[in-house]
Amino acid sequence: MRHDAIVIGGSFAGLSAATYIARARRSVCVVDTGLPRNRFAEHSHGFFGQDGAAPHAMLATARSQLAQYPTVTFVDGIAMSAAKDGDGFSVTLATGEKLTGARLVLAFGISDELPEVPGLAERWGQSVLHCPYCHGYEVSGQRLGVLYITSKSIMQSMLIAEWGPTTLYLDGIAEPEPSVLAELAKRGVAIERAPVKALHGSGSRLASVELVDGRMCEIDALYIGPRTRLNSAIAEQLGCELEDGPLGPIVRVDAERMTTVPGVFAAGDVTRGAHTVTWAAADGVTAGLAVHRSLVF
Ligand SMILES: Cc1cc2nc3c(=O)[nH]c(=O)nc-3n(C[C@H](O)[C@H](O)[C@H](O)COP(=O)(O)OP(=O)(O)OC[C@H]3O[C@@H](n4cnc5c(N)ncnc54)[C@H](O)[C@@H]3O)c2cc1C
């Protein structure tokens, strides 16, 4: 069966797109591996009407509501590749099965490349955080830190200082310019210059940053701005243009969320430099409407 649309990635962006396609009475197949980017966090903050809800519960509700529409099918599996196929597209799954559709929506998200500091990965989304707007309120006023990864970490530390006393861990990089040091001092950001050896604490909590010189710095939450990568090579396989996002490649789209390949749309984190569930869902709505209109006109 040829679907009107195939959505690759069934999370906040993909399920939103599929909902609008289904509400337009078109057939849509959602392919998903069930690994949303915020699965490491117990709570999702800031989404209208769902502040503090569990990410998996939000997605389970959205998926069960979408499943009520008779034109929707779900495939729990990995989309391995996609290609132009006549006037539509084919998607090949890891099982070898092939799906065909008139339109594609790429909503497969991105992954964070965490620095290899012992004790960091197991605290990601709990006490090692990426976004103060998502999780900063809960740790405000506590001992905060920012680990230097790129030059953007300096700006990040100035921002985090809005939420509490902040230390920038330079992790052994070259000394910043005097003007930068002056700006950090003006905002009350303390600096630790020594390389970071490990993070310590009980369970997912953070208690201290161990430096290579043996000192232990007390801390409650550490922010990082990790580099990111697209979860799939499918955009490149299709010939969609990519562009540089602030921390990794993203798929170039127009205002209707269409990529540079006609008939291929993209939504959510794969298309933007700043990421929230709200923006991902909104992108999905835009892409879903655009898919439908492109099928009509
Ligand atoms: C630790 C952490 C906490 C966060 N907390 C918040 C918060 O509190 N509030 C907030 O607004 N935002 C938060 N975010 C950001 C939020 O997670 C993202 O903006 C949002 O998940 C993006 O939605 P998406 O649908 O674009 O991608 P994702 O949610 O990442 O979903 C992508 C989907 O595609 C699937 N997929 C990937 N590859 C394939 C493939 N080849 N075939 C089939 N399926 C595939 C994945 O399994 C996944 O289900 C957080 C991010 C992180 C890292």
PDBQT file of the ligand as one rigid body, heavy atoms in Angstrom, charges set to zero:
ROOT
HETATM    1  C1  LIG A 301      18.145  15.644  28.641  1.00  0.00    +0.000 C 
HETATM    2  C2  LIG A 301      17.175  16.509  27.893  1.00  0.00    +0.000 A 
HETATM    3  C3  LIG A 301      16.098  17.074  28.546  1.00  0.00    +0.000 A 
HETATM    4  C4  LIG A 301      15.202  17.876  27.859  1.00  0.00    +0.000 A 
HETATM    5  N1  LIG A 301      14.198  18.483  28.541  1.00  0.00    +0.000 NA
HETATM    6  C5  LIG A 301      13.323  19.264  27.900  1.00  0.00    +0.000 A 
HETATM    7  C6  LIG A 301      12.273  19.928  28.614  1.00  0.00    +0.000 A 
HETATM    8  O1  LIG A 301      12.159  19.805  29.841  1.00  0.00    +0.000 OA
HETATM    9  N2  LIG A 301      11.424  20.705  27.894  1.00  0.00    +0.000 N 
HETATM   10  C7  LIG A 301      11.534  20.863  26.556  1.00  0.00    +0.000 A 
HETATM   11  O2  LIG A 301      10.698  21.577  25.966  1.00  0.00    +0.000 OA
HETATM   12  N3  LIG A 301      12.521  20.253  25.846  1.00  0.00    +0.000 NA
HETATM   13  C8  LIG A 301      13.410  19.463  26.484  1.00  0.00    +0.000 A 
HETATM   14  N4  LIG A 301      14.422  18.862  25.794  1.00  0.00    +0.000 N 
HETATM   15  C9  LIG A 301      14.477  19.012  24.313  1.00  0.00    +0.000 C 
HETATM   16  C10 LIG A 301      13.530  17.977  23.668  1.00  0.00    +0.000 C 
HETATM   17  O3  LIG A 301      13.882  16.680  24.107  1.00  0.00    +0.000 OA
HETATM   18  C11 LIG A 301      13.605  18.030  22.149  1.00  0.00    +0.000 C 
HETATM   19  O4  LIG A 301      13.483  19.365  21.681  1.00  0.00    +0.000 OA
HETATM   20  C12 LIG A 301      12.490  17.152  21.545  1.00  0.00    +0.000 C 
HETATM   21  O5  LIG A 301      12.582  15.825  22.005  1.00  0.00    +0.000 OA
HETATM   22  C13 LIG A 301      12.572  17.183  20.009  1.00  0.00    +0.000 C 
HETATM   23  O6  LIG A 301      11.540  16.404  19.491  1.00  0.00    +0.000 OA
HETATM   24  P1  LIG A 301      11.721  15.673  18.078  1.00  0.00    +0.000 P 
HETATM   25  O7  LIG A 301      10.426  15.000  17.826  1.00  0.00    +0.000 OA
HETATM   26  O8  LIG A 301      12.260  16.621  17.083  1.00  0.00    +0.000 OA
HETATM   27  O9  LIG A 301      12.889  14.611  18.321  1.00  0.00    +0.000 OA
HETATM   28  P2  LIG A 301      12.972  13.417  19.373  1.00  0.00    +0.000 P 
HETATM   29  O10 LIG A 301      12.070  13.659  20.525  1.00  0.00    +0.000 OA
HETATM   30  O11 LIG A 301      14.400  13.206  19.658  1.00  0.00    +0.000 OA
HETATM   31  O12 LIG A 301      12.370  12.172  18.577  1.00  0.00    +0.000 OA
HETATM   32  C14 LIG A 301      12.998  11.598  17.481  1.00  0.00    +0.000 C 
HETATM   33  C15 LIG A 301      12.331  10.226  17.282  1.00  0.00    +0.000 C 
HETATM   34  O13 LIG A 301      12.821   9.636  16.076  1.00  0.00    +0.000 OA
HETATM   35  C16 LIG A 301      13.153   8.273  16.338  1.00  0.00    +0.000 C 
HETATM   36  N5  LIG A 301      14.146   7.841  15.343  1.00  0.00    +0.000 N 
HETATM   37  C17 LIG A 301      15.445   8.225  15.221  1.00  0.00    +0.000 A 
HETATM   38  N6  LIG A 301      16.022   7.656  14.166  1.00  0.00    +0.000 NA
HETATM   39  C18 LIG A 301      15.087   6.873  13.587  1.00  0.00    +0.000 A 
HETATM   40  C19 LIG A 301      15.070   6.019  12.455  1.00  0.00    +0.000 A 
HETATM   41  N7  LIG A 301      16.149   5.867  11.678  1.00  0.00    +0.000 N 
HETATM   42  N8  LIG A 301      13.916   5.336  12.182  1.00  0.00    +0.000 NA
HETATM   43  C20 LIG A 301      12.821   5.500  12.939  1.00  0.00    +0.000 A 
HETATM   44  N9  LIG A 301      12.767   6.310  14.028  1.00  0.00    +0.000 NA
HETATM   45  C21 LIG A 301      13.889   6.986  14.340  1.00  0.00    +0.000 A 
HETATM   46  C22 LIG A 301      13.663   8.285  17.778  1.00  0.00    +0.000 C 
HETATM   47  O14 LIG A 301      13.595   7.000  18.354  1.00  0.00    +0.000 OA
HETATM   48  C23 LIG A 301      12.675   9.265  18.422  1.00  0.00    +0.000 C 
HETATM   49  O15 LIG A 301      11.511   8.627  18.875  1.00  0.00    +0.000 OA
HETATM   50  C24 LIG A 301      15.356  18.082  26.463  1.00  0.00    +0.000 A 
HETATM   51  C25 LIG A 301      16.451  17.503  25.799  1.00  0.00    +0.000 A 
HETATM   52  C26 LIG A 301      17.358  16.730  26.500  1.00  0.00    +0.000 A 
HETATM   53  C27 LIG A 301      18.542  16.151  25.785  1.00  0.00    +0.000 C 
ENDROOT
TORSDOF 0
